Amino acid sequence: MNNLESLQNLLELLVLLVTLSSQSPWLGIVAAVGVLLCLLIVDILTALKVR
C-alpha cells in the first residue's frame, strides 16, 4: 500500500468517524474504537510483510 492509498484510507475513516459522531455520541465512540483497531491491524500486517 503506498502513501496515497494510506492517506485516502485514513481520510475515509475520518469522514466515517465524523459522520457517525454527528448522529450519536455512542456511534462516534464505537467508530473511534473501530478506526483504532483498523489502524492497528494494518500496522501489524505491514510490519509482518516487511520481515
PLY file of the C-alpha trace (Angstrom):
ply
format ascii 1.0
element vertex 51
property float x
property float y
property float z
element edge 50
property int vertex1
property int vertex2
end_header
0.00 0.00 0.00
1.56 3.28 -1.00
1.32 6.57 0.87
-1.51 7.92 -1.27
-3.67 4.87 -0.59
-2.88 5.09 3.12
-3.85 8.75 3.20
-7.06 8.03 1.30
-7.98 5.25 3.74
-7.24 7.49 6.71
-9.42 10.27 5.30
-12.26 7.82 4.62
-12.07 6.58 8.21
-12.04 10.16 9.48
-15.15 11.02 7.45
-16.87 7.91 8.80
-15.94 8.87 12.35
-17.22 12.45 11.99
-20.43 11.30 10.31
-21.23 8.74 12.98
-20.30 11.14 15.78
-22.78 13.68 14.48
-25.54 11.06 14.59
-24.90 9.79 18.10
-22.07 10.06 20.62
-22.14 6.28 21.13
-21.74 5.67 17.41
-18.78 8.04 17.46
-17.15 6.09 20.28
-17.72 2.77 18.52
-16.38 4.22 15.27
-13.29 5.60 17.04
-12.53 2.18 18.54
-13.06 0.59 15.14
-10.72 3.07 13.47
-8.02 2.42 16.06
-8.36 -1.34 15.62
-8.24 -0.99 11.85
-5.09 1.13 12.02
-3.50 -1.31 14.47
-4.28 -4.29 12.24
-2.90 -2.53 9.16
0.23 -1.59 11.10
0.76 -5.18 12.27
0.19 -6.60 8.79
2.60 -4.07 7.30
5.24 -4.96 9.89
4.85 -8.67 9.17
5.08 -8.09 5.42
8.35 -6.14 5.80
10.06 -9.03 7.59
0 1
1 2
2 3
3 4
4 5
5 6
6 7
7 8
8 9
9 10
10 11
11 12
12 13
13 14
14 15
15 16
16 17
17 18
18 19
19 20
20 21
21 22
22 23
23 24
24 25
25 26
26 27
27 28
28 29
29 30
30 31
31 32
32 33
33 34
34 35
35 36
36 37
37 38
38 39
39 40
40 41
41 42
42 43
43 44
44 45
45 46
46 47
47 48
48 49
49 50
